[in-house]
Amino acid sequence: RAGGITAVVLDKTGTITEGKPTVTNLIKAQSSQWSDREFLRLVASVEASSEHPVAEAIVRAAGEQRLPLLKVESFQSFAGRGAAGVVEGAAILVGNEDLMADYAVKSSAFRAQAHQLAGAGKTPVYVAVNGTLAGLIAVADPIRATSHEAIRQLKHLGLTVVMLSGDHERTAQAIASEVGVDRVVAGVLPEGKVAEIRRLRESGEIVAMVGDGINDAPALAQADVGMAIGTGTDVAIE
């Protein structure tokens, strides 16, 4: 089956990129009552229960500053969008712009900065406290040194190469242009990745899906051939 592949779909985080993002920017609302350290500690406390690489980057940043994490109650994870929890009586919401909209949190105050960060290939993460936007954390994930050449070779073989990402459209486009991917499907949840694989197969393509994370598992199963990055999560490999 692999010999007949006509299209290769690549997940962005952990496949094209190293999957080891780091915090690059921390921006707080002017009315913020917290120091940078206190703000990072609050967010990292919620993210500690999440398995997403972006969450892990925020927790790692707190660890590097030796910030003890706080107890989190009522933790919720929203696949591909963010997480929420209650920390010391405050309701903390951490995630993308769509998640903020779902909770009626106005994100317009930081939208221009978020778009600027995304245009530089960074992932903007919004933070709301008790229903009010409190700040923005930017996370960047280095591109694997071998990605550009690997994609060049796939295209040289005549294969259609598609990049899938749950990330912001501008962030995904910035990464794609750097590695030479022409077609990008961004801002997709796990079910959106499955739908894109299905659409390609229905159009006559024989599809290989390459991914590493828990969000990629359904898409790996939907493809004609699923290829899991060896250092990925157990569920993706399974």
C-alpha angles and dihedrals in degrees: 000000000000090000090063098051114137101172133039119200115199126197110222107218113066094359108057089015126045094252090231103107124180133205110256105167136027116189123178132194113260089243093055116138094198134082117234090261094050091047093050090047092054093049095043091051090061095040093052090082093052125090097205116118091233090055090048090053091055092048090048091052089054090048092052088057090045093238112167110230121237129232113270125208130193093015116190129183122205109199111243092353111067144265143273138204145150116257120184090338095310120117107228122196118187123181150072130328093266091057090051089052091051089058093043092247111154109230099174094105091068100030097101092049091046091052091048091052091046090051087058090056095260127131114236114214117196121213124202127184119199091345097310126106107251104173153313132258121197122208127190126198117200117235114246110258090234099047099090093051093043091053091046090055093047090052090046087058088058095251124147107240119204128179119211122197139166086209130108113288093243093048092050093046091051092054093043094052090050094055098036103253111149100189121057131178106192137176093035127149120216091273089051090057089052091049092052092051090049092049092052092049092048089053089059101263122137101223134209115191120201119195145137113199142078089256090059098054097091092047092048088054093047095053125088087241122018118202117191122199105245093232092051131109120296094245092055091050092045 
